[in-house]
């Protein structure tokens, strides 16, 4: 008996040791960062493969491990590595850091008129047609009327990109399309191509009439290159970096991306909003009725229980719209309390949701404060924006919504970002030789000031103000800056030659001063305040 117990104990210990060993040998995607881009005529892929081969021990294993080789935006690569291999790379000379692959999140009708754009752009299609906007997003639906290439010439000669994958055809509007998924993490609803299955939020569109109305873009002649990096599971950092690298190599002028680190808020989870759990509602009580919910929900639970509408009390969503599978309205907690008291005061409460029509030609009253490290530079339209939508994507917040639409109303940072990108493209079309810093300066110095009286306690939420593209093409004074300016700025911030070269990737970079400097030493269209410790 004792012998049998000993065998079982040894077997258990060996199994545990084997599992621990296997866990340590499991390969996970990492980014090996080695600073600025390679200088000279070197093949980044060849160099990175050699590094992998030296650590992994064989050329075939290195080839299987290497996912992306970055050489245009910075020097580095993405590969599948074990914990031991990560440690070896971390200790290698020239390697700054080894980072795990992180999952990121997307930020989520007459906006161009509100920004002052005329119905026909002042710059004109010939110049606009030379501007290429690279979108890092969920993909694109090429058959949408928004991306009709009527009147557009062939892509500019500087373009080196391509359309990748089957069942996808580009044109003179969508001149490039690629997709990336380093984790191989696909949902049944995902399309393994640059096509969009989640909803394509693209406001740079050409004129397109629907139901007697018009949806148009700010820079209708600009070309689009789509880099699909986001899927149902999210957007992975290795894929985003690979898309940046390809976009630079392809020859894009503007890169538009609205992605940040994953964040979680319990109040934003429709499954835990109090009182309206999915699958937990009594159909007998809800059928044919408008449900009142404390907190925002996607409406799927009410739909499942045969309800006909939803009233949600949630002060987190201030005056901007979502699409729901049923008629719905969001009110404040204060108003919600009034409705709740009414419901409790009568045996047969009655409610009606009416369709209202309100023309609002004012700045959106909601400013989404999502920055972490720096102040926003500009504010731009991002509330209730009419944009092209994938016909296979759910049109509402309910992911099981099977309705199909070609356009949708969207709010969020992912709408403000493309408006700013479109404005930058507009300025680029007027001044093709301007540097990125000059374009940024023009947009900042011509922005119109937001009235702080209407938005108290948010003076630092607007940056330079609300974007004004028409003025930006003729800004007067321009604060320009080039690589040498930023290098000098880093030196005055305490960088020495060694650390500076890790950032630039250029062995000729050096700091010729040890004199400390302030942020205002950089030629930047803003102001800074030095606050000493204790102040």
N, C-alpha and C positions, 0 to 999 in steps of 0.2 A: 504493500500500500504506500509506504513511504517512498519507494522507488518510483511508483507511478506519479505521485505528487511532485517529486523532484523533476521528472520528465516534463510534466505539464508546466511547472515553473520555469524550467529552462526554455521550453518552447515559447512561452509567453514573453520572456525576456528577449529571446532572439527575434521574435516577431516585432516587438517594440523597437528594438535596435534597427531592424530592417526598415521599418516604417520611418523612423527618424532619419535614416540614411537616404531613403528615397525622397523624403521631404526636402532634405538639404540639396539633393541633386536635381530637383525639379527646376526646369528652365522657365524663367519668367522674362517678359520684355523689359529691357532697360535702355536708357539713353546714355551713351558715353560722350561726354562733352569735353572738347579740347580747345575751346576758345574761338577766336575769330577764324574766318575762312582761310583756306590754304592759299599761300602765295606762290606764284610761279606756275609753270606748266606741269602740274601734278594731277594724277588721277586719284580723286578722293576714294572712290570705290576700291581701287587696287590697294591703296595704302591701308584702308580700314580692314580689308580682307586679310592682309598680311599680319596685322595686329591680332586679329581674331585667331588666325592659324597658330600664331606663336603661343597663345594662351590655351586654346582648345585642343591643340595637338595634331590636328589634321585639316587638310584643305577642304575635304568633303563636309566635315562637321561645321567648319567656319562658314561654308557656303549656305548650309541649311540654317545656321543661326542668324546670319545677317539679313535684316529686314529692310532697312533704309540706310543709305549713305548720304550724309549731309555735307555739301561743299560750297553751295552758293550763299546761304545765309549765315552759316557758321561751320566750323570744323567738328565733325562728330558723326556718330552712327547709332542706329537702333538695332539691338540684337537680343536674342533669347539667351540668357545667362543663368548659371546656377549661383548660389550664394558665394561659393568659393571663387568662382570666376569673377564675380563682382568685386570681391576683395582684391584679387590680383590686379584687375584693371585700375582700381582706386589707388593702388600703390605705384603704378607705372608713371614714369617721367612724361610730362606733357599732358597728362589727363587731369583736368580740373575737378571733375565730379562725375559720378555715376548715379543717375537718377532713375527711379522706378517709373513705369508707364502709368500715368494718372488719367483717370476718366474725368473729362470736363463736361460742362453743360452749356447749351445755348442760352443766351439771354432771351428771354421772350418778351375825307378822301380827296381831300383836295389839298394835300400838304404842300405840293409844289407851288400852287397858287398862293398859299399862305406865306411861303418863303419868298414870294415876289417874282417867281419865274413867269415870264410871259408864255402864252399858249404855244408860241414858236420861239425856240431858243435864240438868243442874240448872237451866240458864237457861231452857230451854223454847223450843218452836218459834215462838210469837208474836214474841218478841224476836229470836230467831235469824233469822227470816224477813226482818227489816229489814236484815240485814248482807249486803253484796254483796262477793264476793271476785273480783277480776280476775286471771286467770291468763295470763301471757305464756309460751307454751310451744309444743308441736308440734301443737296442735289437740285435738279432743275427739271422741268417738264418741257421739252423742246417744242412740242406741238402747240403750246399755248399761244394764243394770238398776240400776247404781250411780246413775244420774241420773233415776230415776223420780220424778215430781213428785207422787205420791199424798199427799194430805193437806196440800199446800202451797197457799196462797192466791195471788192475783194478785201480780205484782211490786210492790214498794213504789212509791209515787207519785214518789219522787225519781229513779227510774230513767229515763234518757233515751237509752239505747242501743238496739241493734237486732241482728237476726240477718242476716248478709250472705251472699249467694251462693245458688245453686240447690242442690237436693238436700240441704237442711239445714233441719230444723225444730226450733225451740226449744220450751221448755215453761216451767212455773213453777219449775223447778230451774235449767235453763240458759236464762237470760233474755237473754243477748247472745252474739254470736259474730262476730268479724271476722277477716280475714286480710290479710297484708302481704308483698309481695315486690318491693322496689324494683329489684332487679337483673334480675328476670324469669328467674331461674335455677331452672328446674324440672327434676327428674329424672322418668323415666318412672314411677316409683313414687309421686311426689307427687300429691296431690289438690288441685286449685285451688279450695279452699273451706276453711272452718274445720275440716273433718273431719281426723282424725288418721290418718296412714298409717305412723307411726314407733313409736307406743306412747305412750299417754296415761297419765301417772303422776299419778293424782288420788286422794289419800287423804281428801278431805273428804266421802266418799260417804255416801249413805243406806244403811240396813240392806239387805243383799242376801244371800240364802242360796244356797249352792252346795255340792253333795255333802254335805249335812248340816251344813255349817259356816256361819259368818257373817262377812261382811266389812262393816265399818261405818266411818263417818266420825266425826270429833270434834265437828263442828257440823253435824248432818244437816239442819237447817232453813235453813242459809245458802244464798244464791243464788250462781250461778256465771256469770261472763262470761268467755268465752274469747277471747283475742287471739293468734291463731296467727302467730308471728314466726319460727319455726324450721322449716327444710326439710332435705332430704337434704344440701344444700350447706352448711348452717349457718344462723346467725341474723345478719342484718346490722344494724349499729348504727342506721341510718336508720329501719328498720322497728321496732326496739325503742323508739326515741324517739317514733315516731308512735303506737305502741300506748299508751305512757304518757300521751301527750296526749289520746288518745281516751278512755282509762279515766277520767281525771280529769273530762273533759267529760261522760261517761256517768253519773257519779255513784257509782263504786265506793268502798267503804270501805277495803278492804285490797288492795294489789297484791302478788301473789306472783310472783317471778321469780328463777330460778337460772341465770344466764348469765354467762360471763366471757370474757376475751380468749382467743383461740386459743392453745393450748399444745401442745408436741410432746415426746414422750418416746419414744426409740427402742425401749425395752423394752416399750412398750405397743402396738407395731405388730405385729399377728398375722402379717403377711407376712414379717417379718424375725426372728421368734423362731427361735432356732437349732434345726435338726433337723426342723422340721415345716412346710416351705414348702408353700403351696398349689400343687397340681399337680406337686410335685417328689418325692412319695413313690412308692415302688415298690409297686404294688398287689399284686404277687405276695408281697411280704414282709409287707404290712400286713393283707391280707384276713383277716377273721375274728379279728383280734387287737386287744388293747388297746395303744395306742401310748404310749410314754413320751417326753415333750417337755421340753427344758430351756427353760423360759419359758412364759408364758401364751399360748394360741392360741385361735382361735374354734372350732376343731374341724372347719372346712370341709374342710381338706386330708385329715384322717383319714377323714371321711365319703366324700370323692371316691375315696379309695383303698380303700373297702369295709372300713374298720376298724370295730370294734364299741365302742370306748371310748377314753378319753384320761386319762393321768395326767400332770399338769403340775407341775414343780418351779419355784416362783416365790414368794419371800418378800415380794413387793410387795403381795400380796392376803391380808390377815390376817383369817381367820375371818368372811368374809361370802361369800354365794353369788352365782353367775351362772347363767344358763340356757344350756345348751349343746345342740347338735343330737344329741349322743350322750351316753351315761352318762360322767361326767367327775368328777375330783376334783383339787383343787389342794393341794399339800403344800409344805413349806418346802424350801429348798435343801439343808439338812442331811439331811432325810429322803429327798430326791431322790438324794443321793449314796449313801445306803444301798441304795436300790432299784437304782441304776446298778451298784453293786458286786455285788448279787445277780444282775442280768442277765448280767454278765460272768463270773460264777462257775459258770454251768450252761448246758448246751446247750439245754435246753428250759425256760425260766423260765415260771412260771405266775402269773397275777394274776386277782383277782376284785374287782369293785366292788360293794359291798353298799349297800342303802338303809338309812340310819340314822335313828332318830327320837329327837331330844334336845330336851327342854323347857328353854328358856333364858329365865328371867325376871330377867335381869340386864342392866345397861347394856352396850351393844355395846363390845367391847374395842378397837375400832378408831376412832381419831379422825383424820379426814382434814384435814390442815393445808393449806388452800388459800388462806388469806388472804395478801395482799401488803402492804397498807399499814397495816392496823389489826388489833387483836386481835379475836377473835370475841366477840360479846356473849353468846350462849347456845349450848348444845348441845342437840340434839333427836334423836329416833329417826331413823336414816337407813340402817339395815342390815337387809336381808332383809324388806322391807316389801311386804305384799300390797296391790296397787292395781289399779284398772281398766286395761284394756289394749285397744287397738284390734284388732279381729279380723283386719284386713288387714295388720297390722305383723308382722314376723318376731318370734317369741316368744323367740328366743335371740340370742346374739351373732353368729351366722352370718346375714348379711343375705340369704342365699338360702334360708333356712329357710321352707318353705311351710306349716308347721303353723299352725293358728288357735286362739287362746285369748282368753277374755274377761277373765281376770285373770292377773297375773304377779307374780313376786317380784323386787323391785328394790332396789338399794343405791346410795347416793351422796348428794351434797349436794342433788340434785334431789328427794330424799325428805325430808331434814331441813327444807328450806325450806318445803314446804307444811304440815308439822306445826306449824312456828312460825307460819305464816300462819293456820292453823286455830285455834291457841291465841289469837292476837291477835283473831280474829273472835269467839271465845268471850268474851273480856273486853269487847270492843266491844258485844256483845249485852247484857251485864250493865250496862254503863256507856256508853250511846250518846252521851253528851255529852263524854266524855273526849277529850283531845287525843292525837295520836300519841305525843307524848313521855310522857304519863301512862301510856298502855298499855304502852309499852316499859319504863318504870320499874317498873310492876307485875310484868311478866314477869321482869325482872332481879332485883328485890329478893326475890322469893319462890322463885327457883330453888334447888334443893337442891344442896349442895356435893358435888362428885365426890371420891372418895377418892384422893389422889395416890399412895398406897402401891400401888394396883393399876395405876396408869398413870404410872410414873416419868418424869421429865423432860418432862412435858406440863402442868405447872401453868398455863402461859399459853395452853393450847389450849382451855380450857373456858369462858372468859369468866366470867360470874357463876355458872355451874353448869348443871345439867340442868333443862330447862323443867318447870314445875309449874302447869298452867293452873287447876286447882281452887283453889289458894291465891291465884293472881293476881287473882281477882275480889274478894278482900278483903285487899289488901296492907298496909293500915295507912298508913304514910308513903308519899307519892307525890312524886317529884321531877319537877315539871312545868316546861316551858319553852315559850316562844312566840317569834315572829319577833323581837321586840325583844331577847330574851335572846341570840339567836344573832348579831344585828347588833352588840350590845355586845361579845360575845366576839370577833368578827372585828376590831373596832376595836382591842381590846387585844392582838390578834395582829399588829398592824402595818399593817392596812388603813387607807388614807386615804379621804376622802369620794369621791374620783374612782373608785378601784377598787371601793369598796363599792357604788356605784350601778351599776357594770357587773354585779355579782353579783345585786343585788336587782331591777334594772330599774326602780327607783323613784327619780325625781329628787329626791324629798323626803328620801331617806335621807342621814344625815350622821353623822360621828364627832365626838362632843363631848368626846373625851378622847384624849390621846396617850400616856397612861400605859400601859406594858406590863403584860400580865397573864399568868396561868398557866392551864393547862387546867382546874384545879380551880375557877376562877371561874365556870364554867358549871354550872348546876344539873343535874348528871348523876349517875345512880345508880352511880357507880364511883369509883375513886381513880386518881390519876396521881402519878408520881414525876418530879421535875425532875432531870435528870442533866447536869451541867456538862461542858464539853469537857475531856477528859483524865481524867475519872473512870471 
